[in-house]
Amino acid sequence: MAEQMTEQMAKQTLLEAFNAASYPLTGSSRWNVNQLLEAFRSIDGEQDSDIYGNGAIIENFQAKIASYLGKPSAVFFPSGTMAQQIALRIWSDGAGNKKIAYHPLCHLEIHEQNGLHELHHLEPLLLADKSRTIGLEDIQQMTEKVSCILLELPQREIGGTLLPFSELEAISAYCRERGIKLHLDGARLFEVLPYYKKTAAEVCRLFDSVYVSFYKGLGGIAGAMLAGDESFTAESKVWKRRHGGDLISLYPYIISSDYYFEQRLPKMEQYYHAAIELAELYNSCQHIETRPEVPVSNMFHVHAAVPKERLEQLFKAVYAETGVGLTRYVREVDADNSYFEVSLGDRYLGTPKDKVREALGLLGAKLAELKQQ
């Protein structure tokens, strides 16, 4: 029987093992159509849809999020990729300067197939290095004039690290003094508010334009909001049409975004403290460290001095023995090292803490055995 189970585990992918676990720890729910069904359960079927960006359903939601972010106006987009490229294009055109600046691991730089250059002919200046966030000194030392600087809060690709709020204020003041527009990649803005102990409006007042996502920590289907002053958002609507983002209706995304905004925004502080708790358990294991060591949001990265395939096998064994799923994937750093991202939501809150400790204790024991081999 044991041999049969071992053979079955070897054939199973890590994602399959994670989905089969009784207690998957990351995220708020499984990615399936139930996300949409849940959001629609209390909706009046006679409610009118939006049509090409107009109608109460989209206009009311845009006004609601603009108010929450402390901005005069906001526009709903089907994707953050579209919203952010458009924001940078608007600021570039306004300044008559094609140069913009952001982090080397910015989403626009590494995940968008060079779209910013191919579609808008913008020229990025990369600030800081890949191991840390952009600081005031990096901006002060720029030798080229740029129209806009994009800051991502938190910096996802390096574990979700954050600048001190005081430095963020200094960057904002520096840019305004010099006529440089400051754009916020706030894909995970909601998730960092508990750490900053600030409202969204207090953070967003430092920026000329703001993008937020509704599917990451909130768990909506898809969708983004781009906020700023009224002239900025009016121009963004023109570019939205040019990009093909003005679908005849976007209400499935709007309804789910609004529903999960209301459901999960109040839990962000719980998710944040859960991440601190779980990171401490990971850091007690040999061969493992979290980045950052103490999370500043509900997400962090776990780095292991263990080859990817070996770590996957250890995880599948832990899942089988405890019923706790720790991660859906592991990525290779090099032949001897690997990492994965943790983002916590409702699932972790609903898992008994003794099960979490059991799983991490077993993982720690299995990692300790590696030293003996």
C-alpha positions in Angstrom: 0.0 0.0 0.0 2.8 2.4 0.9 4.6 1.7 -2.4 1.3 2.3 -4.3 0.9 5.7 -2.6 4.5 6.6 -3.3 4.0 5.8 -7.0 0.7 7.8 -7.1 2.4 10.8 -5.5 5.3 10.7 -8.0 2.7 10.9 -10.9 0.7 13.7 -9.3 1.7 17.3 -10.1 2.2 19.7 -7.2 -0.8 21.6 -8.3 -3.0 18.5 -8.3 -1.7 17.6 -4.8 -2.4 21.1 -3.6 -6.0 21.1 -5.0 -6.6 17.7 -3.4 -5.5 18.9 0.0 -8.1 19.4 2.7 -6.6 22.6 3.8 -5.0 24.6 1.0 -3.4 27.6 2.7 -3.0 30.2 0.0 -5.6 32.5 -1.5 -9.2 32.8 -0.6 -10.8 30.2 -2.8 -10.2 27.9 -5.8 -10.1 29.6 -9.2 -13.3 28.3 -10.7 -16.7 29.7 -11.8 -18.0 29.6 -8.3 -16.3 32.9 -7.8 -18.7 34.5 -10.2 -21.7 32.5 -9.0 -21.2 33.6 -5.4 -20.9 37.3 -6.5 -24.1 37.1 -8.5 -26.3 35.3 -5.9 -27.8 38.5 -4.5 -27.9 40.5 -7.7 -31.3 41.5 -9.3 -31.4 39.9 -12.7 -33.4 42.9 -14.0 -30.6 45.3 -13.2 -29.3 47.1 -16.4 -25.9 46.2 -17.7 -23.3 48.8 -18.6 -23.0 49.7 -22.3 -19.6 50.8 -23.7 -18.5 52.4 -20.4 -21.8 54.0 -19.5 -24.6 53.1 -17.1 -25.2 53.2 -13.4 -23.5 49.9 -12.7 -20.1 51.1 -13.9 -20.5 54.7 -13.1 -21.5 54.1 -9.5 -18.6 51.7 -8.9 -16.1 54.1 -10.5 -17.3 56.9 -8.2 -17.2 54.6 -5.1 -13.6 53.6 -5.7 -12.5 57.1 -6.7 -13.8 58.3 -3.3 -12.1 55.4 -1.5 -8.8 56.3 -3.1 -9.3 60.0 -2.5 -9.2 60.9 -6.2 -11.6 63.1 -8.2 -12.3 60.4 -10.8 -11.7 56.8 -11.8 -12.2 54.5 -14.8 -12.8 50.8 -14.8 -10.5 48.7 -17.1 -10.6 45.0 -18.0 -6.9 44.7 -17.1 -4.1 46.4 -15.2 -1.8 46.0 -18.1 -4.0 48.2 -20.3 -4.6 50.7 -17.5 -0.9 51.2 -16.6 0.4 51.5 -20.2 -2.3 54.1 -20.8 -1.4 56.1 -17.7 2.2 56.3 -18.7 1.3 57.3 -22.2 -0.9 60.1 -21.0 1.9 61.5 -18.8 4.5 61.1 -21.5 2.3 63.0 -24.1 1.6 65.7 -21.6 5.3 66.3 -20.9 6.4 65.8 -24.5 9.0 63.3 -23.2 9.0 59.6 -24.1 11.2 58.6 -21.1 9.6 57.1 -18.0 11.3 55.3 -15.1 10.5 52.2 -13.0 12.0 49.2 -11.2 13.9 46.6 -13.3 11.3 44.0 -12.1 8.3 46.2 -12.9 5.4 44.2 -14.4 5.6 46.4 -17.6 9.3 45.4 -18.0 9.1 41.6 -17.5 5.6 40.4 -18.1 4.1 42.5 -21.0 6.1 41.4 -24.1 7.6 44.9 -24.5 4.2 46.3 -25.0 5.0 49.8 -23.6 7.6 50.2 -26.3 5.8 48.4 -29.2 2.5 50.1 -28.6 3.5 53.5 -27.2 7.1 53.9 -28.1 8.0 54.8 -24.5 11.6 54.4 -23.3 12.0 53.0 -19.8 14.8 54.1 -17.5 15.5 51.3 -14.9 16.0 52.6 -11.3 17.7 50.7 -8.5 18.8 47.1 -8.8 16.8 43.9 -8.8 17.4 43.2 -5.1 15.8 46.3 -3.6 13.1 48.9 -3.9 13.6 52.3 -5.6 14.6 54.9 -3.1 14.8 58.7 -3.1 18.5 58.6 -3.8 18.0 56.6 -7.0 15.6 59.3 -8.2 17.9 62.1 -7.2 20.8 60.5 -9.1 18.9 60.2 -12.4 20.9 61.7 -15.2 18.0 61.8 -17.7 14.8 63.8 -17.5 11.7 61.6 -17.4 8.0 62.4 -17.7 6.8 59.9 -15.1 8.1 57.5 -12.4 6.2 54.4 -11.5 6.4 53.0 -8.0 5.0 49.6 -7.1 3.7 49.1 -3.6 4.7 46.5 -2.5 7.5 45.3 -4.9 6.0 41.9 -5.7 9.0 40.3 -7.5 11.3 40.7 -4.5 8.8 39.3 -1.9 6.6 42.3 -1.4 9.0 44.8 0.1 8.0 48.4 0.9 9.6 51.8 1.3 9.1 53.5 4.6 6.1 55.9 4.3 8.3 58.9 5.2 10.6 58.1 2.2 7.5 57.8 0.0 6.4 61.3 1.1 9.9 62.6 0.3 9.8 61.1 -3.2 6.4 62.6 -3.9 7.6 66.0 -2.8 10.8 65.8 -4.9 8.8 64.8 -8.0 6.2 67.5 -7.6 8.9 70.2 -7.2 10.4 69.1 -10.5 7.3 68.5 -12.5 7.7 64.7 -12.7 4.5 62.7 -12.6 4.3 59.9 -10.0 2.2 56.8 -10.8 1.3 54.1 -8.3 1.2 50.5 -9.4 -1.2 49.6 -6.5 -2.0 46.1 -7.7 -1.7 45.2 -4.0 -2.3 48.6 -2.4 -5.2 47.3 -0.3 -2.9 44.6 1.2 -0.2 47.1 2.5 -2.6 49.5 4.2 -2.4 47.6 7.6 1.4 47.8 7.6 1.5 51.5 6.8 -1.5 52.2 9.1 -2.7 54.6 6.5 -6.0 55.0 4.6 -5.9 54.4 0.8 -6.5 58.1 0.3 -3.5 59.0 2.5 -1.3 56.9 0.3 -2.8 57.9 -3.0 -2.5 61.6 -2.3 1.2 61.2 -2.9 0.6 60.1 -6.5 -0.8 61.8 -9.6 -2.4 58.6 -10.9 -3.2 55.2 -9.2 -4.0 51.7 -10.5 -5.6 49.1 -8.3 -6.5 45.5 -9.0 -9.6 43.6 -8.0 -8.5 40.0 -8.5 -5.3 39.7 -6.4 -5.8 40.0 -2.7 -9.5 40.7 -3.2 -10.2 37.6 -5.4 -12.5 39.1 -8.0 -12.7 37.6 -11.5 -10.6 40.3 -13.3 -10.6 44.1 -13.6 -8.7 47.2 -12.6 -9.4 50.8 -11.8 -7.3 53.8 -12.9 -7.8 56.9 -10.8 -6.6 60.6 -11.0 -8.0 64.0 -11.8 -10.9 64.4 -14.2 -8.8 65.5 -17.2 -6.5 62.5 -16.8 -9.4 60.0 -16.6 -11.2 61.6 -19.5 -8.1 61.1 -21.6 -7.8 57.5 -20.3 -11.3 56.7 -21.6 -10.2 57.7 -25.1 -7.2 55.4 -24.9 -9.3 52.7 -23.4 -11.4 52.8 -26.5 -8.3 52.8 -28.7 -7.0 49.7 -26.9 -10.3 47.8 -27.4 -11.0 47.9 -23.6 -14.5 49.4 -24.0 -16.3 46.1 -24.3 -20.0 46.4 -24.9 -20.4 45.4 -21.2 -18.1 44.7 -18.3 -20.7 44.0 -15.6 -19.5 40.4 -14.7 -16.1 41.9 -13.7 -17.7 44.9 -12.1 -20.1 43.0 -10.0 -17.5 40.5 -8.8 -15.0 43.3 -8.1 -17.5 45.2 -6.0 -18.7 42.1 -4.2 -15.2 40.9 -3.2 -14.1 44.5 -2.4 -16.8 44.6 0.3 -16.2 41.0 1.4 -12.4 41.0 1.8 -11.2 44.6 2.2 -12.2 44.5 5.9 -10.1 41.3 6.4 -6.8 42.7 5.1 -5.4 43.3 8.6 -6.2 39.6 9.5 -4.4 38.4 6.3 -1.4 40.6 7.1 -1.0 39.2 10.7 -1.6 35.7 9.3 1.4 36.2 7.0 3.6 37.3 9.9 2.6 34.2 11.8 3.2 31.8 8.9 6.5 33.4 7.9 7.8 32.8 11.4 6.9 29.1 11.1 8.7 28.9 7.7 11.8 30.6 9.1 12.0 28.0 11.9 12.7 25.3 9.2 16.2 24.5 8.1 17.3 25.5 4.5 14.4 28.0 4.3 14.1 31.8 4.7 11.3 34.2 3.9 11.8 37.5 2.0 11.2 39.8 3.7 11.9 38.0 7.0 8.9 39.7 8.5 6.2 40.3 5.9 4.8 43.8 5.3 1.6 42.5 3.7 -0.3 39.3 3.2 2.3 38.1 0.7 5.9 37.0 0.9 8.4 34.8 -0.9 9.9 31.6 0.6 13.4 30.7 -0.6 14.8 27.2 -0.1 18.3 25.9 -0.5 16.8 22.8 -2.1 16.4 21.9 -5.7 13.0 22.5 -7.2 12.1 18.9 -7.9 13.3 17.8 -4.4 11.2 20.4 -2.7 8.1 19.5 -4.7 8.5 15.9 -3.6 8.8 17.0 0.1 5.7 19.2 -0.3 3.6 16.4 -1.8 4.6 14.1 1.1 3.6 16.8 3.6 0.2 17.3 1.8 -0.5 13.6 1.8 0.4 13.1 5.5 -1.3 16.3 6.9 -3.9 17.3 4.4 -2.4 20.8 4.4 -1.4 22.3 1.0 1.4 24.9 1.4 1.8 26.1 -2.2 0.6 25.4 -5.8 4.0 25.7 -7.4 7.8 26.0 -6.9 10.1 27.9 -9.2 13.7 27.2 -9.9 16.4 29.8 -8.9 19.3 27.6 -10.0 20.2 23.9 -9.8 20.4 24.0 -6.0 17.8 26.7 -5.0 14.1 27.3 -5.4 11.4 29.6 -4.2 7.6 30.2 -4.2 5.2 33.0 -3.3 2.7 32.9 -0.5 -0.4 35.1 -0.6 -2.9 34.6 2.3 -6.6 35.1 2.4 -9.7 33.3 3.6 -8.3 29.8 3.3 -5.6 30.4 5.9 -8.0 32.0 8.3 -10.3 29.0 8.0 -7.5 26.4 8.7 -7.1 25.1 12.3 -3.8 26.5 13.6 -2.8 23.1 14.9 -3.0 21.8 11.3 -0.7 24.6 10.1 1.8 23.9 12.9 1.7 20.2 12.1 2.4 20.7 8.4 5.3 23.1 9.0 6.7 20.9 11.8 6.7 17.9 9.4 8.2 20.1 6.6 10.9 21.2 9.1 11.7 17.6 10.0 11.9 16.5 6.4 14.2 19.4 5.6 16.4 18.6 8.5 16.8 15.1 7.2 18.4 16.5 4.0 21.4 17.5 6.0 21.9 13.9 7.1 21.9 12.6 3.5 
